[in-house]
């Protein structure tokens, strides 16, 4: 890991990685901000966890929409003139489930990730191929799961 980005020389980075990432700037940005330029919706009813997710996503370079604690808040906030790139959804939102929102996202082809304490086997069959990350998680796991759901 480089501690002083200003001191990085081209010889310190693998040449193939530099060109694959679009040059030195792209390589460094991809490493430091893997979600750069993305707009991510966050739906989580636990304020502490929602704040944690938001900071992790922002630190990875993305802009966030939310976080929202209910399906209605999330749906009302959507501005379709500024499209979402992905969404991170807790399944259990108090007394409601996020499945209707997930269906709406699926219909509009917006990738989403279930971030939940539930087991994947508990998901309805219609979401058996949905991206999934079980709590607890860390920033690296979350960023990797979001990246994978975009593929």
Secondary structure, DSSP 8 states (H G I E B T S, - for coil): --S-GGG--GGGS-HHHHHHTTSHHHHHHHHH-TTTT-EEEEE-S-HHHHHHHHHHHHHTT-EEEEEESSHHHHHHH--TTS--SEEEE-SEETTEETHHHHHHHHHTT-EEEEEESS-GGGS-GGGTTSEEEESS--HHHHHHHHHHHT-
